Amino acid sequence: MCSSDKHLQANLTSLTERISAAVRRASRPSGSVTLVAVSKTFGPEAVLALARCGQRDFGENYLQEALAKMDAVGAAAPRLPLSWHFIGPIQSNKTRQIAERFDWVQSVERLKVAERLSAQRPAQLPPLNVLLQVNISGEAAKSGVAPDEVPALAHAVAALPRLRLRGLMAIPEPRDDPGEQRPPLAAMKELFDAQRAAGFADWDTLSMGMSADLEVAIEQGATMVRVGTALFGERAK
Ligand SMILES: *Cc1c(COP(=O)(O)O)cnc(C)c1O
């Protein structure tokens, strides 16, 4: 047994099973989908419990909460090689701490923010991994760049020296029936493949799929899923 928290350990085991079953059904190679554990609103002890079971990638939406959690996790287990993903909306006056403390930023949607992240990425760290967030369902109030603006933004972001653009991220509009997510998820895969064919052959990351729709997302080609509720339980509203 890897963790004293049997509940979290069991959730991680069954989630890993769900992911491998979906990967098999899609006839994709095992290990081709990375799990990002979305730990927002849960404390450092929950992160540590999963990290001790081998989970390495963690996603956070709120900067101040994330920094406090990283400090606590780092103090308790300084040698755990964790990868932190920023997945929430980015205010441009908050980019410095994101550039200094995170390994990935999945929610890049504006060139100005990307330029600041590149300029503020410390020289001793590897380039910051970034994904462009796409508003694939065309929701008026949703974050993300419109699909037809992806090529121009991708070219501009790829030219920034301290960023490594690795692909795309999306949060399709939630549906009661996850099967209804198929069209937007398929559209994301199409956009991703089109960009790879158009000169971004090194793109390796398509981040889509959450607790409710990860099977459909994997069927449609996700290489990274971001899961909160199915791991940690319901978040307090
Ligand atoms: C909260 C969040 C998730 C996780 O959602 P669940 O439904 O709890 O799995 C994934 N991605 C982003 C961007 C989020 O904000």
The ligand as an SDF file (V2000), in Angstrom:
LIG
                    3D

 15 15  0  0  0  0  0  0  0  0999 V2000
  -11.5720   21.8650  -12.2920 C   0  0  0  0  0  0  0  0  0  0  0  0
  -10.9890   21.5910  -13.6210 C   0  0  0  0  0  0  0  0  0  0  0  0
  -10.8060   20.2590  -14.0780 C   0  0  0  0  0  0  0  0  0  0  0  0
  -11.2670   19.0380  -13.3030 C   0  0  0  0  0  0  0  0  0  0  0  0
  -12.6450   18.8920  -13.3970 O   0  0  0  0  0  0  0  0  0  0  0  0
  -13.4040   17.6130  -12.7640 P   0  0  0  0  0  0  0  0  0  0  0  0
  -14.7190   17.6410  -13.4170 O   0  0  0  0  0  0  0  0  0  0  0  0
  -13.4620   17.8580  -11.2870 O   0  0  0  0  0  0  0  0  0  0  0  0
  -12.6210   16.4060  -13.0920 O   0  0  0  0  0  0  0  0  0  0  0  0
  -10.1930   20.0860  -15.3010 C   0  0  0  0  0  0  0  0  0  0  0  0
   -9.7650   21.1290  -16.0510 N   0  0  0  0  0  0  0  0  0  0  0  0
   -9.9190   22.4070  -15.6390 C   0  0  0  0  0  0  0  0  0  0  0  0
   -9.4290   23.5050  -16.5170 C   0  0  0  0  0  0  0  0  0  0  0  0
  -10.5550   22.6780  -14.4290 C   0  0  0  0  0  0  0  0  0  0  0  0
  -10.7160   23.9530  -14.0540 O   0  0  0  0  0  0  0  0  0  0  0  0
  1  2  1  0
  2  3  1  0
  2 14  2  0
  3  4  1  0
  3 10  2  0
  4  5  1  0
  5  6  1  0
  6  7  2  0
  6  8  1  0
  6  9  1  0
 10 11  1  0
 11 12  2  0
 12 13  1  0
 12 14  1  0
 14 15  1  0
M  END
$$$$
